Amino acid sequence: MRCPFPGMLACVALACASDSVETSPHIRMMVNGVNAFGERVGFLETRPGFPRATWQAPNGVMIDLGTLPGGSRSSAVAIDETGTIAGQSETAGGAFHAVRWRHGVIEDLGTLPGGDFSVASAIDGEAVLGESTARDGTLHAVRWRDGTLTDLGSFSPPGPTAAPRPRGDRR
């Protein structure tokens, strides 16, 4: 089994042996992404309204990827062939931020200046692609690469004179 968390195979086996996630008929993993090795990412909702980002090996072994410190909810949406995972996590303040999991460590990718929401939706080599709200609440396409957040522009307004709809409520 290939694991995106080097050196943590013992923890994987322990977590799966002591957890009832795989044996519960009431809990299902929602899969958002699959890589070429058959590893799946998504989320489990063991408590209603509290999804947790999850990685699953081709043999069914699952790992709860966790959240940012103080957060309760997270979701994974993409995984590449190196095992890097992208998604979002709740912060201690209740906001949602784009995150990347590499080698078992979660990284807060942040938001555009003044923004309060972001989500990662794809991985392209070393870059993570996604969305973030800007100071005015409009949604922008963004790229995180080498610690730098690049604004790729706001999404097109729905009509020729309409302003883009603020997305601070998207959770």
N, CA, C and O of each residue as an XYZ file, in Angstrom:
684
protein
N       0.842     -1.185      0.000
C       0.000      0.000      0.000
C       0.881      1.239      0.000
O       1.804      1.328      0.810
N       0.625      2.198     -0.884
C       1.321      3.485     -0.903
C       0.537      4.453     -0.054
O      -0.679      4.561     -0.208
N       1.198      5.157      0.833
C       0.522      6.071      1.756
C       1.084      7.479      1.568
O       2.300      7.631      1.444
N       0.227      8.531      1.541
C       0.732      9.883      1.357
C       1.420     10.422      2.605
O       1.880     11.564      2.612
N       1.494      9.622      3.650
C       2.080     10.054      4.906
C       3.271      9.180      5.246
O       3.137      8.257      6.049
N       4.459      9.446      4.649
C       5.628      8.608      4.886
C       5.913      8.445      6.379
O       5.814      9.399      7.151
N       6.260      7.242      6.765
C       6.604      6.983      8.152
C       5.402      6.829      9.061
O       5.563      6.662     10.270
N       4.206      6.882      8.509
C       3.024      6.814      9.356
C       2.211      5.551      9.101
O       1.047      5.485      9.496
N       2.791      4.557      8.457
C       2.046      3.346      8.163
C       1.531      2.692      9.439
O       0.414      2.175      9.456
N       2.331      2.706     10.513
C       1.886      2.131     11.779
C       0.669      2.879     12.300
O      -0.257      2.266     12.832
N       0.663      4.181     12.154
C      -0.483      4.972     12.602
C      -1.716      4.653     11.766
O      -2.829      4.612     12.291
N      -1.526      4.429     10.475
C      -2.651      4.090      9.604
C      -3.286      2.799     10.085
O      -4.504      2.723     10.253
N      -2.469      1.790     10.305
C      -2.998      0.501     10.739
C      -3.687      0.620     12.092
O      -4.745      0.025     12.298
N      -3.109      1.375     13.012
C      -3.690      1.561     14.332
C      -5.014      2.305     14.235
O      -5.997      1.915     14.865
N      -5.042      3.379     13.443
C      -6.269      4.163     13.313
C      -7.386      3.301     12.734
O      -8.527      3.381     13.190
N      -7.077      2.493     11.753
C      -8.111      1.678     11.119
C      -8.527      0.514     12.007
O      -9.686      0.100     11.990
N      -7.580     -0.018     12.786
C      -7.912     -1.144     13.650
C      -8.790     -0.712     14.815
O      -9.600     -1.503     15.298
N      -8.644      0.535     15.277
C      -9.393      0.972     16.446
C     -10.613      1.809     16.087
O     -11.343      2.247     16.976
N     -10.842      2.034     14.809
C     -11.931      2.894     14.375
C     -13.015      2.052     13.720
O     -12.720      1.091     13.010
N     -14.273      2.415     13.960
C     -15.374      1.637     13.396
C     -15.852      2.188     12.061
O     -16.875      1.742     11.542
N     -15.131      3.150     11.497
C     -15.558      3.788     10.255
C     -15.796      2.763      9.156
O     -16.819      2.824      8.475
N     -14.876      1.823      8.967
C     -14.995      0.869      7.871
C     -16.101     -0.154      8.098
O     -16.610     -0.727      7.134
N     -16.484     -0.396      9.346
C     -17.465     -1.435      9.625
C     -18.865     -0.876      9.833
O     -19.819     -1.650      9.913
N     -19.019      0.427      9.924
C     -20.334      1.003     10.149
C     -21.116      1.091      8.839
O     -20.640      1.694      7.878
N     -22.309      0.498      8.790
C     -23.104      0.569      7.560
C     -23.751      1.935      7.368
O     -24.295      2.205      6.297
N     -23.708      2.803      8.376
C     -24.374      4.110      8.318
C     -23.454      5.233      7.878
O     -23.916      6.347      7.628
N     -22.162      4.961      7.780
C     -21.205      6.003      7.431
C     -20.622      5.698      6.065
O     -20.092      4.611      5.837
N     -20.719      6.648      5.164
C     -20.214      6.473      3.809
C     -19.261      7.616      3.480
O     -19.498      8.768      3.842
N     -18.189      7.274      2.793
C     -17.259      8.297      2.338
C     -17.781      8.896      1.046
O     -18.132      8.164      0.120
N     -17.835     10.204      0.972
C     -18.168     10.907     -0.259
C     -16.854     11.184     -0.970
O     -16.016     11.925     -0.456
N     -16.664     10.598     -2.143
C     -15.409     10.711     -2.873
C     -15.460     11.921     -3.794
O     -16.392     12.076     -4.582
N     -14.433     12.789     -3.684
C     -14.323     13.976     -4.531
C     -13.202     13.877     -5.546
O     -13.236     14.565     -6.566
N     -12.206     13.033     -5.292
C     -11.067     12.936     -6.193
C     -10.379     11.584     -6.092
O     -10.403     10.939     -5.044
N      -9.761     11.157     -7.204
C      -9.038      9.886     -7.279
C      -7.774     10.137     -8.079
O      -7.797     10.878     -9.062
N      -6.656      9.517     -7.663
C      -5.429      9.650     -8.459
C      -5.165      8.370     -9.252
O      -5.953      7.426     -9.195
N      -4.069      8.344     -9.981
C      -3.736      7.213    -10.848
C      -3.470      5.926    -10.070
O      -3.532      4.841    -10.648
N      -3.177      6.020     -8.776
C      -2.923      4.841     -7.942
C      -4.199      4.288     -7.330
O      -4.164      3.266     -6.645
N      -5.328      4.952     -7.569
C      -6.597      4.505     -6.990
C      -6.844      5.031     -5.596
O      -7.804      4.619     -4.944
N      -5.993      5.942     -5.116
C      -6.228      6.572     -3.817
C      -7.370      7.570     -3.977
O      -7.423      8.317     -4.954
N      -8.281      7.573     -3.007
C      -9.445      8.445     -3.079
C      -9.418      9.442     -1.933
O      -8.935      9.144     -0.842
N      -9.947     10.637     -2.200
C     -10.109     11.642     -1.151
C     -11.524     12.185     -1.204
O     -12.183     12.165     -2.243
N     -11.965     12.662     -0.077
C     -13.302     13.217      0.043
C     -13.561     13.538      1.493
O     -12.741     14.175      2.155
N     -14.715     13.092      1.994
C     -15.017     13.334      3.401
C     -15.962     12.276      3.949
O     -16.710     11.634      3.213
N     -15.904     12.119      5.256
C     -16.848     11.307      6.013
C     -17.626     12.254      6.903
O     -17.076     13.226      7.419
N     -18.878     11.976      7.079
C     -19.679     12.780      8.004
C     -20.161     11.837      9.103
O     -21.231     11.238      8.998
N     -19.356     11.715     10.158
C     -19.709     10.818     11.253
C     -20.723     11.459     12.186
O     -21.451     10.768     12.898
N     -20.763     12.794     12.175
C     -21.799     13.561     12.893
C     -22.454     14.466     11.868
O     -21.750     15.110     11.090
N     -23.778     14.538     11.840
C     -24.448     15.401     10.856
C     -23.920     16.836     10.913
O     -23.846     17.452     11.976
N     -23.555     17.346      9.734
C     -23.065     18.719      9.636
C     -21.591     18.895      9.939
O     -21.096     20.021      9.922
N     -20.873     17.810     10.218
C     -19.453     17.905     10.550
C     -18.621     16.965      9.681
O     -18.131     15.945     10.164
N     -18.459     17.308      8.391
C     -17.630     16.463      7.517
C     -16.161     16.553      7.896
O     -15.687     17.593      8.354
N     -15.450     15.452      7.701
C     -14.011     15.401      7.964
C     -13.311     14.868      6.722
O     -13.696     13.835      6.175
N     -12.277     15.582      6.280
C     -11.499     15.176      5.120
C     -10.933     13.781      5.355
O     -10.449     13.462      6.441
N     -11.006     12.950      4.301
C     -10.606     11.553      4.428
C      -9.806     11.121      3.210
O     -10.128     11.492      2.082
N      -8.760     10.332      3.445
C      -7.977      9.672      2.401
C      -8.288      8.194      2.495
O      -8.378      7.643      3.592
N      -8.456      7.537      1.333
C      -8.722      6.107      1.326
C      -7.789      5.415      0.340
O      -7.660      5.824     -0.814
N      -7.141      4.355      0.825
C      -6.268      3.539     -0.023
C      -7.114      2.653     -0.912
O      -8.292      2.442     -0.627
N      -6.529      2.121     -2.001
C      -7.272      1.214     -2.872
C      -7.830     -0.010     -2.138
O      -8.844     -0.568     -2.556
N      -7.178     -0.432     -1.047
C      -7.652     -1.598     -0.291
C      -8.724     -1.246      0.739
O      -9.174     -2.122      1.478
N      -9.142      0.027      0.800
C     -10.215      0.431      1.703
C      -9.775      1.068      3.004
O     -10.607      1.630      3.716
N      -8.489      1.000      3.342
C      -8.001      1.630      4.567
C      -8.227      3.137      4.467
O      -7.933      3.745      3.438
N      -8.756      3.747      5.552
C      -9.059      5.175      5.551
C      -8.286      5.917      6.632
O      -7.967      5.367      7.686
N      -7.990      7.196      6.337
C      -7.348      8.083      7.313
C      -8.145      9.377      7.372
O      -8.473      9.961      6.339
N      -8.455      9.819      8.580
C      -9.048     11.137      8.808
C      -7.904     12.137      8.684
O      -6.946     12.068      9.454
N      -7.984     13.062      7.733
C      -6.908     14.024      7.488
C      -6.876     15.162      8.494
O      -5.882     15.884      8.571
N      -7.936     15.336      9.261
C      -7.958     16.372     10.280
C      -8.384     17.727      9.744
O      -8.834     17.860      8.606
N      -8.228     18.727     10.599
C      -8.618     20.098     10.286
C      -7.508     21.051     10.710
O      -6.535     20.654     11.350
N      -7.675     22.310     10.340
C      -6.784     23.338     10.871
C      -7.004     23.435     12.374
O      -8.087     23.088     12.846
N      -6.012     23.897     13.151
C      -6.177     23.995     14.601
C      -7.436     24.778     14.972
O      -7.650     25.896     14.504
N      -8.264     24.167     15.822
C      -9.483     24.811     16.291
C     -10.680     24.608     15.393
O     -11.798     24.947     15.781
N     -10.480     24.058     14.190
C     -11.584     23.807     13.261
C     -12.246     22.478     13.545
O     -11.652     21.602     14.173
N     -13.483     22.325     13.079
C     -14.221     21.082     13.280
C     -14.556     20.363     11.986
O     -14.857     19.169     12.001
N     -14.507     21.086     10.848
C     -14.949     20.508      9.580
C     -13.873     20.681      8.518
O     -13.122     21.657      8.522
N     -13.815     19.702      7.599
C     -12.875     19.782      6.485
C     -13.356     18.868      5.371
O     -14.195     17.993      5.590
N     -12.819     19.076      4.174
C     -13.141     18.234      3.030
C     -11.954     18.237      2.079
O     -11.353     19.283      1.831
N     -11.619     17.076      1.552
C     -10.559     16.951      0.551
C     -11.219     16.827     -0.814
O     -12.225     16.132     -0.960
N     -10.648     17.509     -1.828
C     -11.273     17.498     -3.155
C     -10.373     16.990     -4.267
O     -10.876     16.607     -5.324
N      -9.062     16.974     -4.069
C      -8.153     16.544     -5.133
C      -6.922     15.881     -4.529
O      -6.478     16.241     -3.439
N      -6.373     14.895     -5.264
C      -5.128     14.238     -4.866
C      -4.322     13.987     -6.129
O      -4.861     13.557     -7.149
N      -3.020     14.261     -6.049
C      -2.173     14.002     -7.215
C      -1.379     12.721     -7.011
O      -1.542     12.040     -5.998
N      -0.519     12.392     -7.972
C       0.233     11.141     -7.918
C       1.307     11.126     -6.840
O       1.800     10.056     -6.484
N       1.686     12.295     -6.308
C       2.668     12.336     -5.220
C       2.012     12.195     -3.851
O       2.704     12.122     -2.836
N       0.677     12.155     -3.817
C      -0.045     12.051     -2.551
C      -0.401     13.397     -1.950
O      -0.951     13.446     -0.850
N      -0.103     14.500     -2.646
C      -0.513     15.824     -2.168
C      -2.020     15.934     -2.329
O      -2.581     15.565     -3.361
N      -2.661     16.447     -1.290
C      -4.120     16.538     -1.244
C      -4.512     17.996     -1.038
O      -3.872     18.708     -0.264
N      -5.563     18.445     -1.727
C      -6.054     19.816     -1.595
C      -7.526     19.790     -1.211
O      -8.255     18.856     -1.543
N      -7.946     20.829     -0.506
C      -9.346     20.936     -0.109
C      -9.582     22.183      0.718
O      -9.033     23.247      0.431
N     -10.406     22.044      1.747
C     -10.686     23.176      2.618
C     -10.880     22.683      4.044
O     -11.211     21.523      4.286
N     -10.662     23.603      4.978
C     -10.857     23.300      6.390
C     -11.397     24.527      7.102
O     -11.106     25.664      6.733
N     -12.177     24.270      8.114
C     -12.662     25.340      8.979
C     -11.510     25.807      9.865
O     -10.704     24.998     10.325
N     -11.438     27.108     10.100
C     -10.444     27.677     11.007
C     -11.042     27.769     12.407
O     -12.231     27.513     12.595
N     -10.227     28.132     13.378
C     -10.710     28.309     14.750
C     -11.789     29.385     14.818
O     -12.667     29.325     15.679
N     -11.733     30.372     13.918
C     -12.714     31.450     13.894
C     -13.977     31.120     13.117
O     -14.872     31.960     13.026
N     -14.075     29.923     12.554
C     -15.271     29.510     11.833
C     -15.254     29.799     10.346
O     -16.215     29.470      9.650
N     -14.181     30.410      9.833
C     -14.069     30.661      8.391
C     -13.570     29.384      7.714
O     -13.046     28.489      8.378
N     -13.733     29.304      6.399
C     -13.191     28.180      5.643
C     -12.047     28.666      4.778
O     -12.165     29.657      4.057
N     -10.921     27.939      4.864
C      -9.727     28.286      4.093
C      -9.284     27.095      3.261
O      -9.453     25.942      3.657
N      -8.715     27.392      2.105
C      -8.090     26.365      1.285
C      -6.917     25.782      2.059
O      -6.194     26.495      2.754
N      -6.745     24.473      1.926
C      -5.636     23.797      2.599
C      -4.989     22.798      1.654
O      -5.566     22.373      0.654
N      -3.756     22.442      2.023
C      -3.027     21.390      1.314
C      -2.465     20.471      2.389
O      -1.910     20.926      3.389
N      -2.619     19.166      2.166
C      -2.010     18.168      3.033
C      -0.841     17.569      2.277
O      -1.021     17.026      1.187
N       0.376     17.662      2.850
C       1.574     17.032      2.272
C       2.319     16.326      3.382
O       2.601     16.911      4.427
N       2.636     15.068      3.150
C       3.415     14.277      4.115
C       2.768     14.297      5.501
O       3.462     14.329      6.517
N       1.431     14.278      5.531
C       0.715     14.218      6.800
C       0.541     15.548      7.508
O       0.029     15.583      8.627
N       0.952     16.639      6.886
C       0.879     17.963      7.522
C      -0.117     18.826      6.753
O      -0.057     18.913      5.526
N      -1.035     19.466      7.485
C      -2.006     20.365      6.867
C      -1.423     21.773      6.813
O      -0.795     22.229      7.768
N      -1.631     22.451      5.702
C      -1.119     23.810      5.502
C      -2.277     24.728      5.116
O      -2.996     24.455      4.154
N      -2.458     25.816      5.865
C      -3.467     26.827      5.555
C      -2.943     27.671      4.403
O      -1.907     28.322      4.538
N      -3.647     27.669      3.265
C      -3.195     28.425      2.099
C      -3.671     29.874      2.129
O      -3.210     30.691      1.332
N      -4.588     30.203      3.038
C      -5.021     31.583      3.213
C      -6.044     32.043      2.191
O      -6.593     31.252      1.426
N      -6.283     33.358      2.203
C      -7.251     33.996      1.308
C      -6.605     35.224      0.676
O      -5.516     35.642      1.069
N      -7.291     35.788     -0.301
C      -6.858     37.084     -0.842
C      -6.932     38.115      0.278
O      -7.703     37.930      1.219
N      -6.152     39.201      0.206
C      -6.194     40.222      1.252
C      -7.627     40.707      1.495
O      -8.323     41.125      0.569
N      -8.048     40.640      2.757
C      -9.387     41.077      3.138
C     -10.464     40.035      2.925
O     -11.603     40.239      3.345
N     -10.137     38.920      2.281
C     -11.111     37.861      2.043
C     -11.323     37.017      3.286
O     -10.490     37.001      4.192
N     -12.457     36.312      3.318
C     -12.742     35.472      4.486
C     -13.067     34.029      4.116
O     -13.464     33.249      4.982
N     -12.908     33.661      2.854
C     -13.230     32.318      2.399
C     -12.303     31.935      1.250
O     -12.004     32.757      0.383
N     -11.851     30.685      1.248
C     -11.131     30.154      0.095
C     -11.308     28.647      0.076
O     -11.585     28.030      1.104
N     -11.149     28.065     -1.095
C     -11.201     26.614     -1.250
C     -10.243     26.222     -2.371
O     -10.171     26.889     -3.403
N      -9.515     25.140     -2.158
C      -8.653     24.587     -3.198
C      -9.463     23.542     -3.953
O     -10.199     22.763     -3.346
N      -9.328     23.526     -5.271
C     -10.138     22.593     -6.043
C      -9.329     21.718     -7.002
O      -9.870     20.764     -7.560
N      -8.053     22.021     -7.203
C      -7.241     21.221     -8.121
C      -5.761     21.389     -7.782
O      -5.351     22.371     -7.163
N      -4.976     20.404     -8.207
C      -3.528     20.455     -8.038
C      -2.919     20.363     -9.426
O      -3.292     19.500    -10.220
N      -1.973     21.261     -9.719
C      -1.285     21.276    -11.013
C       0.210     21.352    -10.729
O       0.771     22.443    -10.624
N       0.854     20.198    -10.607
C       2.263     20.173    -10.229
C       2.430     20.708     -8.815
O       1.819     20.196     -7.878
N       3.250     21.729     -8.661
C       3.464     22.343     -7.343
C       2.406     23.387     -7.001
O       2.377     23.896     -5.881
N       1.544     23.706     -7.950
C       0.517     24.733     -7.725
C      -0.799     24.110     -7.286
O      -1.157     23.004     -7.690
N      -1.507     24.858     -6.443
C      -2.861     24.495     -6.046
C      -3.772     25.586     -6.599
O      -3.501     26.775     -6.433
N      -4.844     25.178     -7.250
C      -5.776     26.120     -7.858
C      -7.072     26.119     -7.065
O      -7.463     25.099     -6.497
N      -7.742     27.279     -7.030
C      -8.996     27.341     -6.304
C      -9.661     28.690     -6.420
O      -9.519     29.396     -7.419
N     -10.397     29.036     -5.365
C     -11.171     30.268     -5.319
C     -10.959     30.933     -3.968
O     -10.689     30.270     -2.967
N     -11.085     32.256     -3.957
C     -11.030     33.017     -2.717
C     -11.903     34.256     -2.855
O     -12.027     34.828     -3.938
N     -12.500     34.659     -1.749
C     -13.195     35.933     -1.762
C     -12.157     37.037     -1.621
O     -11.115     36.856     -0.992
N     -12.463     38.183     -2.221
C     -11.630     39.375     -2.104
C     -12.230     40.267     -1.005
O     -13.254     39.930     -0.411
N     -11.592     41.381     -0.753
C     -12.034     42.323      0.270
C     -13.499     42.717      0.088
O     -14.224     42.869      1.070
N     -13.943     42.886     -1.176
C     -15.326     43.303     -1.441
C     -16.312     42.138     -1.461
O     -17.493     42.341     -1.742
N     -15.854     40.931     -1.170
C     -16.729     39.766     -1.111
C     -16.913     39.041     -2.428
O     -17.580     38.007     -2.470
N     -16.334     39.560     -3.514
C     -16.464     38.873     -4.793
C     -15.522     37.680     -4.858
O     -14.477     37.663     -4.208
N     -15.898     36.699     -5.635
C     -15.138     35.471     -5.752
C     -14.132     35.579     -6.888
O     -14.475     35.995     -7.995
N     -12.881     35.201     -6.606
C     -11.798     35.262     -7.586
C     -11.169     33.883     -7.742
O     -11.101     33.112     -6.785
N     -10.716     33.582     -8.940
C      -9.887     32.399     -9.166
C      -8.490     32.727     -8.643
O      -8.003     33.844     -8.820
N      -7.847     31.752     -7.999
C      -6.523     31.988     -7.416
C      -5.620     30.776     -7.629
O      -6.078     29.667     -7.903
N      -4.306     31.034     -7.490
C      -3.304     29.976     -7.542
C      -2.340     30.163     -6.381
O      -1.832     31.261     -6.154
N      -2.091     29.080     -5.645
C      -1.091     29.082     -4.586
C       0.109     28.314     -5.112
O      -0.031     27.174     -5.555
N       1.297     28.929     -5.069
C       2.519     28.249     -5.507
C       3.702     28.832     -4.755
O       3.877     30.050     -4.714
N       4.509     27.973     -4.164
C       5.726     28.384     -3.446
C       5.439     29.482     -2.418
O       6.216     30.427     -2.282
N       4.329     29.356     -1.701
C       3.999     30.315     -0.655
C       3.408     31.618     -1.155
O       3.167     32.528     -0.362
N       3.168     31.726     -2.458
C       2.621     32.956     -3.035
C       1.205     32.703     -3.537
O       0.942     31.717     -4.225
N       0.302     33.606     -3.184
C      -1.075     33.550     -3.654
C      -1.231     34.540     -4.798
O      -0.970     35.731     -4.634
N      -1.656     34.048     -5.953
C      -1.831     34.892     -7.137
C      -3.309     34.999     -7.467
O      -4.001     33.990     -7.602
N      -3.790     36.239     -7.597
C      -5.177     36.505     -7.990
C      -5.270     36.356     -9.503
O      -4.601     37.083    -10.238
N      -6.089     35.422     -9.975
C      -6.250     35.184    -11.404
C      -7.448     35.928    -11.977
O      -7.774     35.772    -13.154
N      -8.097     36.729    -11.157
C      -9.210     37.544    -11.632
C     -10.551     37.091    -11.094
O     -10.732     35.941    -10.693
N     -11.490     38.035    -11.098
C     -12.831     37.719    -10.604
C     -13.593     36.943    -11.663
O     -13.302     37.022    -12.856
N     -14.573     36.195    -11.194
C     -15.424     35.457    -12.119
C     -16.324     36.449    -12.839
O     -16.673     37.492    -12.288
N     -16.694     36.124    -14.058
C     -17.510     37.017    -14.875
C     -18.846     37.284    -14.215
O     -19.465     36.376    -13.660
N     -19.293     38.531    -14.275
C     -20.622     38.830    -13.727
C     -21.691     38.131    -14.563
O     -21.458     37.834    -15.735
N     -22.873     37.862    -13.972
C     -23.915     37.137    -14.688
C     -24.529     37.911    -15.845
O     -25.102     37.294    -16.743
N     -24.433     39.238    -15.863
C     -25.014     40.035    -16.940
C     -24.084     41.168    -17.307
O     -23.097     41.395    -16.608
N     -24.371     41.901    -18.401
C     -23.449     42.942    -18.854
C     -23.278     44.094    -17.856
O     -22.229     44.740    -17.855
N     -24.266     44.369    -17.014
C     -24.138     45.484    -16.066
C     -24.165     45.019    -14.623
O     -24.031     45.839    -13.714
N     -24.334     43.737    -14.389
C     -24.435     43.233    -13.016
C     -23.045     43.038    -12.420
O     -22.097     42.659    -13.108
N     -22.955     43.303    -11.148
C     -21.705     43.083    -10.415
C     -21.647     41.625     -9.988
O     -22.688     41.003     -9.773
N     -20.446     41.072     -9.861
C     -20.341     39.697     -9.367
C     -20.962     39.594     -7.977
O     -20.830     40.496     -7.150
N     -21.634     38.488     -7.744
C     -22.304     38.283     -6.468
C     -21.285     38.003     -5.367
O     -20.406     37.162     -5.555
N     -21.377     38.693     -4.211
C     -20.473     38.388     -3.096
C     -20.677     36.930     -2.661
O     -21.798     36.420     -2.673
N     -19.579     36.271     -2.279
C     -19.654     34.859     -1.926
C     -19.209     34.576     -0.501
O     -18.855     33.438     -0.192
N     -19.215     35.573      0.379
C     -18.803     35.347      1.754
C     -19.683     34.354      2.480
O     -19.277     33.809      3.506
N     -20.889     34.105      1.967
C     -21.813     33.182      2.620
C     -21.551     31.734      2.220
O     -22.147     30.826      2.801
N     -20.681     31.494      1.250
C     -20.446     30.131      0.761
C     -19.648     29.355      1.788
O     -18.502     29.703      2.076
N     -20.224     28.332      2.331
C     -19.555     27.541      3.350
C     -19.660     26.093      3.029
O     -19.153     25.256      3.776
